[in-house]
Amino acid sequence: MGNNKEYGTPFQREVWEALRRIPKGSITTYGAIAKYLGQPRAVRAVGTAVGRNPFAPEVPCHRVVRADGTIGNYSAGNGVATKIALLEKEGVEISDGKIIEFEKRLYRFEDQ
């Protein structure tokens, strides 16, 4: 990721580092990242940080979805279509804007 101290707030940099932990073919949620960072009520702040990730797709913000398994937003490329394409390239199946086998694909920071 290079010298990321040139970008974002300290919290945003923590979020971006958390994103790097999510393996290909897995997804996580905004809430899971907030909980991992010890700030479970900071879900919206996590969403803001994910949306401002200047290192996409190398820092894989496309692997973050909503808690109900729906895709959510994506600010890079062609938006949600790009997010879906990146996820599908990694083997994540999506139908009607929702992750298939959401629980099976879910990366849990606490399990690592």
N, C-alpha and C positions, 0 to 999 in steps of 0.2 A: 504494500500500500504506500510505500514511500514515507516521506515525512508528512504525516497527516496533521501535524500541529499547525499547519498553514490554513487548515480548513475547520470550520465548525466550532462549536462550544465543547468543553470537556465532556458533557453528557452525550452530545452527538457522536463524539469520537468513541466513547464507550459502546454506544449502540453499534457503530460501524465495526468495531472489533468483535462484538457478539455475532454480527452477521457472518463474519469470516468462519465461524465455528460450524455453521449449518452445512452439512455435507450435501453433495449433489444428490438429487433424487429425493431429498427430504424437504419438508416445509416446517415452519413454525408460525407462531402468532405474535402480534404486537404485545399482547398481554404476557406471553411467556417470556419475551425479552425483558419487559418491565420487571417482572418477578425475578428473573435471573440477575438483573442489575440491582436488586434490593429495593426497588421502588415500584411496588405493584400497582400503585394508583397513577403512575406516569404513562399510561397507555397512549394518550394523545401525544405526549412529548416524544415517545418512541416513534409514533407514526410520522411526526414532523421530521425527526432525524432520518428515518428511512427514506422519506420523500426527498430529502436534501442530500442524499448520499452522492458525492461527486465522483465516486469510484466504480459506479455500476458499469457493466455487470461483474467486474472482477471481485468486488465486494457484493455478494449476492443478495441484494435487497428484493429481488424477484421471488425469493423463497419465503417471503413473509406474507401471510394471508390473514383473513379475519377469523375470529374464534369459531364461527359457524362453518368454516371450510370454504367460504366463497372467496373468490380471487382478490377482491379489493382493488385499489388503484395502483397505478404505476406511472411514474413521471418521465421515464426515459423512452427513447425510440418512438414508437407509435402507440404509447400508452399500454392499456390492458392487452391489446393484441400482441405486443412484444413480450409482455410478462407471460402470457399463455404459451407463446412459442418457445421461450426460454425454458419454462417448466416442462413442456412436452419433450423438448430435446433431451432433458435429463431423465425422461421416463415417467414423469408425473402425468397421470391421466386426469383429464378434466371433462366434465359434462355439464352443460347448462351453467357455466360459470362457477362450478363447484368442484373441489378436489375429490376424486374417487378414492375410496379407502383412506379418508382423511386421518383417522386415528393411527393407521398403520404407517403412514408417511410422516407423522408428526415427530419432529425432533424435540426432545425434552432435555434441556440444558442440565437439569439436576441428575439425569441418568448417566451423564458422561464423566 
